[in-house]
Amino acid sequence: MLEEIHEKFKLLSKRNIVEYNQKLVPNCKKVYGVSIPLLRKLAKEIISMDYTLFLKVCDGSSFELQLLEGYVIAGAKLSVQERLNYLETYIPKLENWAMCDGLVASLKCTKKHSHEMFYLVEQFKHSKKEFEVRFVAVFLMSYYLKDDTVEQAVTIVENLYLHAYYAKMGVAWFIATLMVKYPKYAIQMIQNPKMDKWTIHKAILKMKESYRISNIELNQYLNTLKPSI
């Protein structure tokens, strides 16, 4: 099965995508250069056939296979518990931001099963691994910035282990998005003396560059911030 998939990768390969991914995704594995839309289409084909066999034999030996595994897990017709079981195994294998963010974007089922899927946050919120931390931040940002869960999400993100670059950038993204939806909580995070200063600095830069923050008072507030790093 994997041999057939690798042959498809070769046929779909584009040199410019190889170069783009190698530049944008540091330290990624062998890159064939298959576009994300085509990978998602291939994931649907696998899901319509024997996706359980694919998930059993997938070895993550290429960048595309790593992404494809996440897309299949997220899109397959599974019970919530079955999906959680697969994700508990897959998330520790995250080793670049593309795998992490692509997975989160694909977990649309969370909108319907937010309570059950929150189990993933509980499992990984104390992690010290760079991309597990990023997963928690981006996952909460994507699905839990809602009236009934935002306060809990903020508390969790405020206590994540911020040591590595992509973990910090994930939290900066969370704070910048929070400022758009719930500025009160974003300001709370910015003013929290326990928060990593470098991360806050990056979050503020993202906010200032964002076209989504149109509130004049908020923009004036941001202009007064000069975090030291």
Secondary structure, DSSP 8 states (H G I E B T S, - for coil): -HHHHHHHHHHH--HHHHHHHHHHSTT--B-----HHHHHHHHHHHHHS-HHHHHHH----BHHHHHHHHHHHHHS---HHHHHHHHHHHGGG--SHHHHHHHHHH-GGGGTSHHHHTHHHHHHTT--SHHHHHHHHHHHHHH--STTTHHHHHHHHHTS---SHHHHHHHHHHHHHHHHH-HHHHHHHHH-TTS-HHHHHHHHHHHHH-TT---HHHHHHHHT-----
